[in-house]
Amino acid sequence: MKATLVAQGWLRWRDYYALCKPRVVALLVFTAVVGMLLASPGIVPLDALLFGMLGIGLSAASAAAINHVVDQRADARMARTRNRPLPSGALDTRQSLLFAFGIGSLGMFSLCAFVNVLTAVLTFISLIGYAVIYTMYLKRATPQNIVIGGAAGAMPPVLGWTAITGELHANALLLFLIIFVWTPPHFWALAVARRDDYARADIPMLPVTHGSAFTRLQILLYTLLLSAITLLPYAVGMSGLLYLLAALVLNAVFVRHAVRLMRDPATRQAMRTFHYSITYLMFLFAALLTDHYLRILFA
């Protein structure tokens, strides 16, 4: 009996964990941490780092849980998402909303009490932007949903920066711009691969409303724009040669994937482009961070 209760408790917490979209939150927190470290010329204050990570991470997880609640009917109609906690029946709406409210409140408290009010306010705006404006309205209102809604997902490095400095900075907004322009080719690649799923769920993603060929062209154009924008940190003196070389290589591979996707509309290439886009962003921000500390070390 005890073993059964432990197993049931583990399964329940695993469902709550899945509700947080942990891989997405991990990427968001990573970019926030990079923003924190880039904002500091030396050692980052440990309290701001830890409570900033906690607050931003919990807030992102709260927004993800609300997204699950709002999208549960659509998720039940899509092969990719039908096994999520809500459509599968592992959790219900009340449990999920209480969980989202609880972790969101804890995240806001962490930021207000131990970081600063500006970061808390911007984080709350981001949460509302994703969980309410994007999920409840934009996602079903326009095929440009991910372009407009991508602003919320691009905020973490700005939040990280303000967590350390207490103010907005042009360099933080440049990091925002990189993620903002990265989001459409990243998500549209997945949408191309899962076009039938989105059509079945009646969600007007770009491949559903304008076709796969048009979407693949947009992916290529946005990738070229992204390649240009990611050179700006070097152009404005925010980063050095190491970052420039890394960005050039990463951009070349991303453009190659986008070109291949133009020529090969198969699901396999769309998913390769999608998965590479995640690796691309992680390595690009890691290059920014490495370059930052090498320049401090050899200054």
C-alpha positions in Angstrom: 0.0 0.0 0.0 2.8 2.5 0.9 4.6 1.7 -2.3 1.4 2.3 -4.3 0.9 5.7 -2.6 4.5 6.7 -3.3 4.1 5.7 -6.9 0.8 7.6 -7.3 2.4 10.7 -5.7 5.4 10.5 -8.0 3.1 10.2 -11.1 1.1 13.2 -9.9 4.2 15.4 -9.4 5.5 14.2 -12.8 2.2 15.5 -14.3 2.7 18.8 -12.6 6.3 18.9 -13.8 5.0 18.3 -17.4 2.5 21.1 -17.0 5.5 23.5 -16.6 6.9 22.7 -20.1 10.3 22.2 -18.5 12.4 22.2 -21.7 10.9 25.5 -22.8 11.3 27.0 -19.3 14.9 25.8 -19.1 15.8 27.6 -22.4 14.0 30.8 -21.1 15.9 30.7 -17.8 19.2 30.0 -19.6 18.8 33.2 -21.7 17.8 35.1 -18.6 21.0 33.9 -16.8 23.0 35.0 -19.8 21.4 38.4 -19.5 22.3 38.6 -15.9 25.9 37.7 -16.5 26.3 40.0 -19.4 24.9 42.9 -17.3 27.7 42.4 -14.7 31.3 43.5 -15.3 32.5 41.1 -12.6 31.0 38.7 -10.1 27.2 38.6 -10.2 25.5 39.1 -6.8 24.5 35.6 -5.7 21.1 36.6 -4.3 20.1 38.4 -7.5 21.2 35.4 -9.5 19.4 32.7 -7.5 16.2 34.6 -6.7 16.2 36.0 -10.3 16.4 32.5 -11.7 13.7 31.3 -9.3 11.3 34.1 -9.9 11.7 34.1 -13.7 11.6 30.3 -13.9 8.5 30.0 -11.8 6.7 32.8 -13.6 7.5 31.1 -17.0 6.3 27.8 -15.6 3.1 29.4 -14.4 2.4 30.9 -17.9 3.1 27.4 -19.4 0.5 25.8 -17.0 -2.1 28.4 -18.0 -1.3 27.7 -21.6 -2.1 24.0 -20.9 -5.4 24.9 -19.4 -6.5 27.2 -22.2 -5.4 24.8 -24.9 -6.6 21.5 -23.4 -9.4 21.0 -26.0 -7.1 21.8 -28.9 -4.4 19.6 -27.4 -6.8 16.7 -27.2 -7.2 16.9 -31.0 -3.5 17.0 -31.8 -1.3 13.9 -32.0 1.7 15.8 -30.6 -0.1 17.0 -27.5 -3.0 14.6 -26.7 -1.0 12.9 -24.0 -0.4 16.1 -22.0 -1.7 16.1 -18.4 -5.0 17.8 -19.0 -6.3 16.1 -22.2 -5.1 12.7 -20.9 -7.1 13.2 -17.7 -4.1 13.1 -15.4 -4.9 16.5 -14.0 -8.1 18.7 -14.1 -8.6 22.4 -14.8 -8.9 23.3 -11.1 -5.7 21.5 -10.1 -3.8 23.1 -12.9 -5.0 26.6 -12.3 -4.3 26.4 -8.5 -0.8 25.1 -9.4 -0.2 27.9 -11.9 -1.4 30.5 -9.4 0.7 29.1 -6.6 4.0 29.0 -8.5 3.3 32.3 -10.2 2.7 34.0 -6.9 5.9 32.5 -5.5 7.8 33.7 -8.5 6.4 37.2 -8.2 7.2 37.3 -4.5 10.8 36.2 -5.1 11.3 39.0 -7.6 9.6 41.7 -5.5 11.2 40.7 -2.2 14.7 39.8 -3.3 15.4 41.2 -6.7 13.7 44.5 -7.7 10.3 45.8 -8.6 11.1 46.6 -12.2 12.0 43.0 -12.9 8.9 41.8 -11.2 6.7 44.2 -13.2 8.3 43.2 -16.5 8.0 39.5 -15.7 4.4 39.9 -14.8 3.7 41.7 -18.1 5.5 38.9 -19.9 3.4 36.3 -18.1 0.2 38.1 -19.1 1.5 38.5 -22.7 2.0 34.8 -23.1 -0.7 33.3 -21.0 -3.5 35.7 -21.9 -2.8 37.9 -24.9 -1.0 35.2 -27.0 -2.7 32.0 -25.8 -6.3 33.3 -25.3 -6.5 35.7 -28.2 -3.6 35.9 -30.8 -3.1 32.2 -31.2 -6.6 31.8 -32.7 -7.0 35.3 -34.2 -4.2 35.6 -36.8 -1.6 33.5 -38.6 1.0 36.1 -37.4 0.3 34.9 -33.8 3.8 33.7 -33.1 5.4 36.8 -34.6 3.4 39.1 -32.3 3.3 36.7 -29.3 7.0 36.1 -29.6 7.7 39.3 -27.7 6.8 37.6 -24.4 9.2 34.7 -25.1 12.0 37.2 -26.0 11.8 39.0 -22.6 14.0 36.7 -20.3 17.4 38.2 -21.2 15.9 41.7 -20.5 14.5 40.4 -17.2 17.9 39.0 -16.3 19.6 42.3 -17.2 17.2 44.3 -15.0 17.6 41.8 -12.2 21.2 42.8 -11.9 21.2 46.5 -12.9 17.6 47.6 -12.0 17.3 49.4 -15.3 16.7 48.8 -19.0 19.7 48.9 -21.3 20.1 49.0 -25.1 22.2 45.9 -25.0 19.4 44.0 -23.2 17.0 45.1 -25.9 19.4 43.8 -28.5 19.2 40.4 -26.9 15.4 40.7 -26.9 15.5 41.5 -30.7 17.6 38.4 -31.4 15.1 36.1 -29.7 12.1 38.0 -31.2 13.4 37.4 -34.7 14.5 33.9 -34.0 11.0 32.8 -32.8 9.2 32.7 -36.1 11.6 30.4 -38.0 11.9 28.3 -34.9 8.2 27.8 -34.4 7.1 27.8 -38.1 9.5 24.9 -38.8 7.5 22.9 -36.2 4.2 24.2 -37.6 5.2 23.0 -41.1 5.9 19.5 -39.7 2.7 19.5 -37.7 0.4 21.3 -40.2 -2.3 18.6 -40.1 -2.4 18.7 -36.3 -3.0 22.5 -36.3 -5.6 22.2 -39.0 -7.4 19.5 -37.1 -7.4 21.8 -34.0 -8.6 24.8 -36.0 -5.6 26.9 -35.1 -4.7 29.3 -37.9 -0.9 28.7 -38.0 0.8 30.1 -41.1 1.1 26.7 -42.9 -2.6 26.1 -42.4 -3.8 29.5 -43.7 -1.1 30.3 -46.4 0.3 26.9 -47.2 3.6 25.1 -46.5 5.5 26.7 -49.5 4.8 30.2 -48.3 5.7 29.4 -44.7 9.0 27.8 -45.8 9.8 31.0 -47.7 9.1 33.0 -44.6 11.4 30.8 -42.6 14.2 31.4 -45.0 13.6 35.2 -45.0 13.4 35.4 -41.2 16.6 33.3 -40.9 18.4 35.7 -43.2 17.2 38.6 -41.2 18.2 36.9 -38.0 21.7 36.3 -39.4 22.1 40.0 -40.0 20.7 41.0 -36.5 23.0 38.6 -34.7 26.0 40.5 -36.0 24.9 43.7 -34.2 26.4 42.7 -30.8 29.8 42.8 -32.5 29.0 45.9 -34.6 28.1 47.9 -31.5 31.0 46.7 -29.4 28.9 44.5 -27.1 30.9 41.4 -28.0 34.2 40.6 -29.7 35.7 38.4 -32.4 35.0 35.0 -30.7 31.3 35.8 -30.7 31.4 37.0 -34.3 33.0 33.8 -35.6 30.6 31.7 -33.6 27.6 33.7 -35.0 28.8 33.4 -38.5 29.2 29.6 -38.3 25.8 29.1 -36.5 24.1 31.4 -39.0 25.6 29.6 -42.0 24.2 26.3 -40.7 20.8 27.8 -39.9 20.5 29.3 -43.4 21.6 25.9 -44.9 18.7 24.2 -43.0 16.3 26.9 -44.2 17.4 26.5 -47.8 17.1 22.7 -47.6 13.6 23.1 -46.2 12.7 25.3 -49.2 13.8 22.5 -51.5 12.6 19.6 -49.3 9.2 20.1 -47.7 9.3 16.7 -46.0 8.5 16.5 -42.3 12.0 15.2 -41.5 13.7 18.3 -42.8 11.2 20.6 -41.0 11.9 18.8 -37.7 15.7 19.0 -38.3 15.3 22.8 -38.8 13.2 23.0 -35.6 15.6 21.1 -33.5 18.7 22.9 -34.9 17.0 26.3 -34.1 17.0 25.4 -30.4 20.7 24.3 -30.5 21.4 27.5 -32.4 20.0 29.8 -29.8 21.7 28.0 -26.9 25.1 28.1 -28.6 24.7 31.7 -29.8 24.0 32.9 -26.2 26.8 30.6 -24.9 29.1 32.3 -27.3 28.0 35.8 -26.1 28.8 34.7 -22.5 32.1 33.1 -23.3 33.2 36.1 -25.3 32.1 38.4 -22.4 34.3 36.7 -19.8 37.3 36.2 -22.2 37.3 40.0 -22.8 37.2 40.6 -19.0 39.9 38.1 -18.4 42.3 39.6 -21.1 41.3 43.2 -20.7 
